[in-house]
Amino acid sequence: MADKPLKLTRADWAKDADAWAGHFEGRDLGTNVTVLFAEFEEPGAGPKLHTHPYDEVFIVREGRARYTIGDEVIEAEAGDILRVPAQVPHKFVNLGPGRLVSTDIHLSPEWIQTDLE
């Protein structure tokens, strides 16, 4: 049997109707890619140090952020793309002014995260 197209609606993945924030897991679409849509309004906001057992790619869509990836600190802005190798501890914070918006691609059919802080 051939694969069929699948559709998720905004209600399936979005945290609310007014923001591009939320996620879907690849297994919900029969693929090996999980996508997070992240928005951080306040400068200084962002996830704590953590790891994943797979690579992650960040696409900065709006704003500025400081990423700590292993021993490196990288400032990124809208249009920049970063890759974090599997098992490398990482975190980021919104540098402001204004919000940070990113699309975070997890190369896995499910979101697996180990918090370190």
C-alpha positions in Angstrom: 0.0 0.0 0.0 1.3 3.4 -1.0 1.9 6.1 1.6 -0.9 8.7 1.9 -0.5 12.4 2.5 -1.2 13.4 6.1 -2.4 16.7 7.6 -2.1 18.3 11.0 -4.2 21.4 11.7 -3.0 24.3 13.8 -5.1 22.9 16.6 -3.0 19.7 16.5 0.3 21.5 17.3 -0.1 25.1 18.3 -0.1 26.3 21.9 -2.7 28.9 21.0 -4.3 30.5 18.0 -2.4 33.8 18.3 1.2 32.6 18.3 3.5 30.4 16.1 4.4 28.4 19.2 4.1 24.7 19.7 5.4 21.5 18.2 4.6 18.3 16.3 6.4 15.0 16.5 7.5 13.3 13.2 5.8 10.1 14.2 2.5 11.9 13.9 3.2 12.4 10.3 5.1 9.2 9.7 8.5 10.9 9.3 11.8 11.1 11.2 11.7 14.9 11.8 10.1 16.6 14.8 9.6 20.4 14.6 9.3 23.0 17.4 8.0 26.5 16.7 9.5 28.6 19.5 8.7 32.1 20.6 10.2 33.9 23.5 8.9 37.4 24.2 11.1 38.5 27.1 14.9 39.2 26.8 16.7 36.6 28.8 14.0 33.9 28.2 14.9 30.6 26.7 15.4 26.9 27.5 17.8 25.7 30.2 20.9 23.6 29.3 19.9 20.2 27.8 20.8 17.5 25.3 19.1 15.3 22.7 20.3 11.9 21.4 20.1 13.3 17.8 21.1 16.4 15.9 19.0 19.6 16.1 18.9 22.5 13.6 17.8 26.0 14.7 16.4 28.5 12.1 16.3 32.0 13.6 13.2 33.6 12.0 13.0 36.8 14.1 15.1 38.5 16.7 18.5 37.8 18.2 19.7 35.0 20.5 22.8 33.8 22.3 23.3 30.1 21.9 25.6 28.1 24.1 26.5 24.9 22.2 29.1 22.8 24.1 32.0 25.1 24.8 31.0 27.7 22.1 28.9 30.8 22.5 27.3 32.0 19.2 25.2 35.1 18.7 22.6 34.6 16.0 20.0 36.7 14.4 17.1 36.4 11.9 18.2 34.4 8.9 20.9 32.5 10.7 20.9 28.7 10.9 22.8 26.6 13.5 23.3 22.9 14.0 23.8 21.2 17.3 25.3 17.7 17.1 23.7 14.8 19.1 24.5 14.7 22.8 26.1 18.2 22.9 24.7 20.3 25.8 23.0 23.5 24.6 20.8 26.3 25.5 19.8 29.8 24.2 18.4 33.1 25.4 16.6 35.9 23.7 18.9 38.9 23.5 16.1 41.3 22.6 15.0 43.9 21.9 11.7 42.3 21.0 10.8 38.6 20.7 12.8 35.7 19.5 11.1 33.4 17.0 12.8 30.2 15.8 11.9 26.9 14.1 13.8 24.1 15.7 14.2 20.9 13.7 14.9 17.7 15.7 16.2 14.8 13.5 14.0 12.3 15.3 10.5 11.0 15.0 9.9 12.0 18.7 11.1 14.8 21.0 13.6 13.4 23.5 15.3 15.8 25.9 17.4 15.4 28.9 17.5 18.6 31.1 20.9 19.3 32.7 19.9 22.4 34.7 
